Amino acid sequence: MRIVDLRSDTLTRPTAAMRAAMAAAEVGDDVYGEDPTVRRLEHMAAALSGKAAALFVASGTMANLVSQLAYCGRGDELILGDQSHVFYYEQGGCAAVGGIHPRTVPTQPDGTLDLAAVEAAVRGDDIHFPVSRLLILENTHNRCNGTPLNVAYMQRAGTLARRCGLKLHVDGARLFNAAVALGVPAAALAAPADSVAFCLSKGLAAPVGSLVCGSVAFIARARRMRKQIGGGMRQAGVLAAAGIVALEEMVARLAEDHQNARDLACALALTDGLRLDPDRVYTNIVFFDVVHPALTAAALAAKLDARGVRVLALGPRSLRAVTHYHITADDIAWTIDTIRSVLGAC
Ligand SMILES: Cc1ncc(COP(=O)(O)O)c(C=O)c1O
């Protein structure tokens, strides 16, 4: 049966070039700083993000956690959006592992935080209060349709963070999707931040890994935190080799995923029983609501699954489809036909 799996861009499998690079990778013990392929990847990541140094870690969650641990001590406070991945989907790692107190402000529909609300959340100098240390932004914003945060907003956020004595960390799991969608270098989006994390294992199709990028001192501290939480890897060059191919070969083609997502969104917006605004789809993530009276999101996802189209039900009415390397324009056309046929039969 034909399967079009739109649940996530994390489903991407390594390319032939990645597998060849992994097999041929020169390796060493990375905890001793002796893996030349990891070092090369870290240098590439630092250069692409415009930061002085970078650290290869196992996942986006680990990248965000070591960053929070590097900036904050027990009882410190960090400010982040209530729809952010760090707050929503990372098991409260900051509190569970680091004793860090998360303070949320509402995430706006475009993935930004209202900077006046951020400023109002910064604690004053009072013995009763935790100390505000860190602001986290997400770019692109997963739960807000993969919306990219633009350079002007990032600059305003960076200025605010500096004025308030906060560090600014960007969860850029899909930073390159943002850069491609906005037509700007990733470094321009990262410049106002103290650190940025990005993932290799989503739209860039590498099997494993994320990078954290920042100053030399921050990365030294993040490296210690990575070791503390058990993330020191040994001959990790076999993984880094795929990451190098991902950065060299897989960034520009993200534009195809964005076009496929837009085509899907435009068609679904014209489909009876569904609701979405295609003008809010900028990258590879499409959220849509089922408004058919006889269907919940879970019921529609199950019916589609039976026909070979896989999407995620993320709320009673809300579904998510994500385009990626293995999804072609023809897959999108077939998905649209299948969704319309399933809805038409309900
Ligand atoms: C915005 C964002 N940040 C962080 C992560 C975590 O990445 P990982 O699954 O590699 O831990 C994800 C995963 O989807 C994400 O979408």
The ligand as a MOL file (V3000), in Angstrom:
LIG
                    3D

  0  0  0     0  0            999 V3000
M  V30 BEGIN CTAB
M  V30 COUNTS 16 16 0 0 0
M  V30 BEGIN ATOM
M  V30 1 C 11.1130 23.2930 18.1510 0
M  V30 2 C 11.7050 22.0190 18.6590 0
M  V30 3 N 12.6620 22.0630 19.5870 0
M  V30 4 C 13.2450 20.9510 20.0570 0
M  V30 5 C 12.8910 19.7180 19.6030 0
M  V30 6 C 13.5080 18.4870 20.2110 0
M  V30 7 O 14.2910 17.7660 19.3390 0
M  V30 8 P 14.6200 16.2150 19.6430 0
M  V30 9 O 13.4100 15.4570 19.2500 0
M  V30 10 O 15.8140 15.9610 18.7700 0
M  V30 11 O 14.9310 16.0970 21.0840 0
M  V30 12 C 11.8880 19.6040 18.6260 0
M  V30 13 C 11.4720 18.2830 18.1210 0
M  V30 14 O 10.6060 18.1380 17.3110 0
M  V30 15 C 11.2870 20.7920 18.1450 0
M  V30 16 O 10.3070 20.7580 17.2310 0
M  V30 END ATOM
M  V30 BEGIN BOND
M  V30 1 1 1 2
M  V30 2 1 2 3
M  V30 3 2 2 15
M  V30 4 2 3 4
M  V30 5 1 4 5
M  V30 6 1 5 6
M  V30 7 2 5 12
M  V30 8 1 6 7
M  V30 9 1 7 8
M  V30 10 2 8 9
M  V30 11 1 8 10
M  V30 12 1 8 11
M  V30 13 1 12 13
M  V30 14 1 12 15
M  V30 15 2 13 14
M  V30 16 1 15 16
M  V30 END BOND
M  V30 END CTAB
M  END
